[in-house]
Amino acid sequence: MVRQNKGGVLYNEAYGRPSAVHIDPIEKKPLFHYLPGSTSLSLGTVGCTLNCKFCQNYDLSRGKDISSAEISPQKLVEVARRNRCASISFTYNEPTIQAEYIIDVGPLAAEANIGIVMVTNGYITKEGVRLLYRHVDAANVDLKAFSDEFYRKHCSGHLSPVLEALVEMKALGVHLEITTLLIPGLNTDLPSIKEEAVWILRNLGADTPVHFTAFHPDYKMLDRPRTSIETLLSARQCALDTGLRFVYLGNVYSDAANTYCPSCHAPLIERLWHDVRRFSLQGLKCQCGESIPIVMNPVRSARLKPFAH
C-alpha cells in the first residue's frame, strides 16, 4: 500500500522514493508535439488506480516494494537541470499515486523552466485534476478503449471519469496527447475507433495528437496475438477520415511515426523509433504556411498563477 493511516494521519509512503529513474527522449512517453527532440528525466514508483489485465509495466503498477532511496523535490529539479533535461516526466506507473510529490516539485520546476509531464491513465476526479494539473504542462493519457464495458471487464474501472478528466485538463491548458493500445478483438473495431475519434474531435480538438500503439501479450492477457500493422493502419486512417489531423502509430516501425503537414502532407518531423532524425519546421509553420501546433516552451506561465479554490 502506498498510502497508510498512521494514528489518524494519512501518509504517502512513496513520497520522493522512485523505484525507477531514467533519462528518456520525450518521444518515448509518447509526446510528439511537446518539446520534440528533447530529453526528459523520467521516474516512477509503484501502484496504480486501475488494474489492467494487459498492463505492460505490471512489475511497477502492481508492485508493493517501495524504494528506500529518497530524492527531495529540490534535488530532483537539480538533477534534471544538471542533465539538461527540458522536462520531468512522472511515468512507468500511474503518477497520480505520487500526487503530493508532484505538487511540491511543480513550482520548483517552473522556476527552473523545466516542464512537468504526466504519463497517466487519466483515472482521477475533476477536483483532483484541478488540484494536481495546475502544476502540469503536458500529459499523455491512455484512453484504453471507448467502451465502459471494456474498462469494467479488463481494467476494473469506468470510462466516464477518464473523459471528464480529459475535458478538465484541456480547460486548464494542459498540452494533451492520447494513446490507445489496440488489442486484437477487444478494441480494434472501426466503429469504436470512429466513436473515440469523434469524441476527441468535439471535446479536445482536431489538433490533439493521437497515438495508436501495438499490443503484445503480457501480464494476465497472454491469449491475444500481437496487433498487426494492417489493424493499426486501418485505425489511423479511420481517425484521419474523422477529422483528426495528427495520428501516429507506436510500438511498430512505420512512417506513421512522422509528423506531416495536414495541408500539403510534407514531412515536418521525421522519427526513427524515439529519435528525431529531421526537423523541417520553419518556426512553427510548414513551408506552405500552415501553422503546426508544437509546444516549444516547456513551462506554461498560467501554472504560476495562484490557485482559486
C-alpha positions in Angstrom: 0.0 0.0 0.0 1.3 3.4 -1.0 -0.8 5.4 1.5 -1.2 4.3 5.1 -3.2 5.6 8.0 -0.9 6.1 11.0 -2.7 7.4 14.1 -5.4 9.1 12.0 -2.9 10.8 9.7 -2.7 9.6 6.0 0.9 9.2 4.8 2.2 8.7 1.3 4.9 6.1 1.7 6.2 6.6 -1.8 6.8 10.3 -1.5 10.2 11.1 -3.1 11.1 7.4 -3.3 11.1 6.4 -7.0 11.5 2.8 -8.0 12.7 3.7 -11.5 14.7 6.7 -12.8 15.9 7.2 -16.4 16.6 9.9 -18.9 14.4 9.3 -21.9 13.6 11.0 -25.2 10.3 12.8 -24.8 9.1 10.9 -27.8 9.1 7.7 -25.7 6.3 9.0 -23.4 5.0 9.3 -26.2 4.8 13.1 -26.7 5.3 14.2 -30.3 4.1 17.8 -30.1 5.8 18.8 -26.8 9.5 19.8 -26.9 10.3 17.4 -29.8 13.9 16.1 -29.7 14.4 16.9 -26.0 15.1 14.6 -23.1 13.0 14.1 -20.0 14.1 13.0 -16.6 11.6 10.1 -16.1 10.7 8.5 -12.8 8.0 6.3 -11.3 7.2 4.5 -8.1 4.7 1.6 -7.5 0.9 1.3 -7.6 -1.9 2.2 -10.0 -5.5 3.4 -9.8 -6.6 0.8 -12.3 -6.0 -3.0 -12.7 -5.5 -3.7 -16.4 -5.1 -7.3 -17.3 -2.9 -6.3 -20.3 -0.6 -4.0 -18.3 2.8 -3.8 -20.0 4.6 -2.4 -16.9 3.0 -4.5 -14.2 6.2 -5.0 -12.2 5.7 -1.4 -11.1 2.0 -0.9 -11.4 1.2 -4.0 -9.3 4.5 -3.7 -7.2 4.5 -3.4 -3.5 8.1 -2.8 -2.6 8.7 0.9 -2.2 12.3 2.0 -2.8 14.3 3.0 0.2 16.1 5.7 -1.8 14.8 9.2 -1.3 15.1 12.3 -3.5 13.7 15.6 -2.5 11.8 17.9 -4.9 14.8 20.3 -4.8 17.2 17.5 -5.7 15.0 16.2 -8.5 14.9 19.5 -10.2 18.6 19.9 -9.8 19.3 16.5 -11.3 17.1 17.5 -14.3 18.8 20.8 -14.7 22.3 19.3 -14.4 21.5 16.7 -17.1 19.9 19.3 -19.4 16.5 17.7 -19.4 13.8 20.0 -20.6 11.2 18.3 -18.5 10.5 15.9 -15.7 8.1 13.0 -16.6 6.2 11.1 -14.0 5.7 7.8 -15.7 6.2 4.0 -15.6 3.4 3.5 -13.0 0.4 5.7 -12.5 1.7 9.1 -11.4 -1.4 10.1 -9.6 -0.2 7.8 -6.9 2.5 10.4 -6.0 0.4 13.5 -6.5 1.7 15.2 -3.3 5.2 14.9 -4.6 4.4 16.3 -8.0 2.6 19.2 -6.4 5.8 20.0 -4.5 8.0 19.5 -7.5 5.9 21.7 -9.8 6.7 25.2 -8.6 10.4 24.4 -8.3 10.5 23.0 -11.9 8.6 26.1 -13.2 11.2 28.4 -11.6 13.9 26.4 -13.4 11.9 26.5 -16.7 11.6 22.7 -16.6 8.3 21.2 -17.7 6.2 18.7 -15.8 4.9 15.7 -17.8 2.3 13.1 -16.7 2.0 9.7 -18.5 -1.3 8.7 -17.0 -4.4 6.6 -17.3 -6.4 9.7 -16.5 -8.4 8.0 -13.8 -8.8 10.9 -11.5 -11.7 13.1 -10.3 -12.3 16.5 -11.7 -11.4 18.0 -8.3 -8.2 16.0 -8.4 -7.4 17.4 -11.8 -7.9 21.0 -10.7 -5.6 20.4 -7.7 -2.8 18.4 -9.5 -2.8 19.5 -13.1 -2.2 23.2 -12.4 1.3 22.0 -11.9 1.4 20.0 -15.1 2.5 21.2 -18.6 1.8 18.2 -20.7 0.2 14.8 -20.4 -0.1 11.7 -22.4 -3.4 10.0 -21.4 -4.0 6.3 -22.0 -7.6 6.1 -23.3 -7.9 2.3 -23.0 -10.9 1.9 -25.2 -14.1 3.9 -25.9 -16.3 1.4 -24.0 -17.3 1.3 -20.4 -17.7 -2.5 -20.7 -14.0 -2.7 -21.7 -13.0 -0.6 -18.7 -15.1 -2.7 -16.3 -14.1 -6.1 -17.6 -10.4 -5.5 -18.3 -9.3 -2.5 -16.2 -11.6 -2.6 -13.1 -12.7 0.9 -13.8 -15.1 3.1 -15.8 -14.8 5.2 -19.0 -16.6 8.3 -17.9 -14.1 9.6 -15.2 -11.4 9.5 -17.8 -13.4 11.5 -20.3 -14.4 14.0 -17.6 -10.8 14.4 -16.6 -9.6 14.9 -20.1 -12.1 17.8 -20.6 -10.9 19.3 -17.3 -7.2 19.0 -18.3 -8.0 20.7 -21.6 -9.8 23.6 -19.8 -6.7 24.1 -17.6 -4.5 24.5 -20.7 -2.5 21.3 -20.3 -1.0 20.1 -23.6 -2.7 16.7 -24.3 -1.8 13.7 -26.3 -3.9 10.5 -26.3 -2.7 6.9 -26.6 -4.8 3.9 -27.2 -3.3 0.4 -27.1 -5.1 -1.6 -29.8 -5.8 -5.1 -28.6 -6.9 -7.5 -31.3 -10.6 -8.5 -30.9 -11.2 -6.2 -27.9 -11.0 -2.5 -29.0 -10.0 -2.6 -32.7 -13.3 -2.5 -34.4 -13.6 0.6 -36.6 -17.0 1.8 -35.2 -15.4 2.1 -31.8 -12.3 3.8 -33.2 -14.5 6.3 -35.0 -16.6 6.9 -31.9 -13.3 7.7 -30.0 -12.1 9.9 -32.7 -15.3 11.9 -32.9 -15.3 12.4 -29.1 -11.7 13.7 -29.3 -12.5 15.9 -32.2 -15.5 17.5 -30.4 -14.1 17.8 -26.9 -10.3 18.2 -27.3 -9.9 19.5 -30.8 -8.7 18.3 -34.2 -5.1 19.2 -33.4 -4.9 16.7 -30.5 -2.2 14.2 -31.3 -3.5 10.6 -31.1 -1.2 7.5 -30.8 -2.5 4.0 -31.7 0.1 1.5 -30.3 0.6 -2.2 -30.9 -0.2 -4.7 -28.2 2.0 -7.6 -27.2 0.8 -10.4 -24.9 1.7 -9.6 -21.3 0.7 -9.9 -17.6 -2.7 -11.6 -17.5 -3.5 -11.3 -21.2 -1.4 -13.9 -22.9 -4.2 -15.3 -25.2 -4.2 -12.4 -27.7 -1.9 -12.1 -30.7 0.3 -9.0 -31.4 -1.5 -6.2 -33.2 -1.0 -6.4 -36.9 0.3 -3.4 -38.9 -2.9 -3.6 -41.0 -5.1 -3.1 -37.9 -3.0 -0.1 -36.9 -3.1 1.5 -40.3 -6.9 1.0 -40.6 -7.4 2.7 -37.2 -5.1 5.5 -38.2 -7.0 6.1 -41.4 -10.3 6.0 -39.7 -9.2 8.7 -37.2 -7.8 10.8 -40.0 -11.0 10.5 -42.1 -13.0 11.5 -39.0 -11.1 14.8 -38.9 -8.2 14.4 -36.5 -5.1 16.0 -38.1 -2.2 14.2 -36.3 -2.5 10.5 -35.8 0.6 8.3 -35.1 1.4 4.6 -34.7 3.6 3.3 -31.9 5.4 0.1 -31.0 6.0 -0.6 -34.7 8.4 0.6 -37.3 6.3 2.9 -39.6 6.4 6.2 -41.4 3.3 7.0 -39.4 5.7 8.0 -36.6 6.5 11.1 -38.6 4.7 14.4 -38.3 3.2 15.5 -41.6 1.7 18.8 -42.6 -2.1 18.3 -42.7 -2.4 20.7 -45.7 0.4 19.8 -48.1 1.4 16.5 -46.4 5.1 17.4 -46.4 7.2 15.5 -43.7 8.0 18.1 -40.9 9.4 15.9 -38.1 10.9 12.6 -39.2 11.4 10.0 -36.5 13.2 6.6 -36.2 11.5 4.9 -33.3 12.1 7.5 -30.4 14.8 9.6 -32.2 14.1 12.8 -34.1 16.1 12.5 -37.3 15.0 15.6 -39.2 13.2 18.7 -38.1 11.9 20.8 -41.1 9.5 23.3 -39.4 10.2 27.0 -40.1 9.4 28.5 -36.8 6.1 26.7 -36.0 5.0 26.6 -39.7 5.3 24.3 -42.7 6.9 25.8 -45.8 3.4 26.0 -47.2 2.4 28.4 -44.4 0.3 26.0 -42.4 0.7 26.5 -38.6 1.6 23.4 -36.7 0.7 23.1 -33.0 4.0 22.2 -31.5 4.9 23.3 -27.9 8.5 24.7 -27.7 8.4 26.4 -24.3 8.4 23.8 -21.5 6.5 25.8 -18.9 3.0 27.2 -19.1 3.1 30.7 -17.4 -0.5 30.1 -16.3 0.7 27.4 -14.0 2.4 30.0 -11.8 -0.9 31.8 -11.1 -2.5 31.4 -7.6 -4.9 28.5 -7.4 -8.6 29.6 -7.0 -10.3 27.2 -4.6 
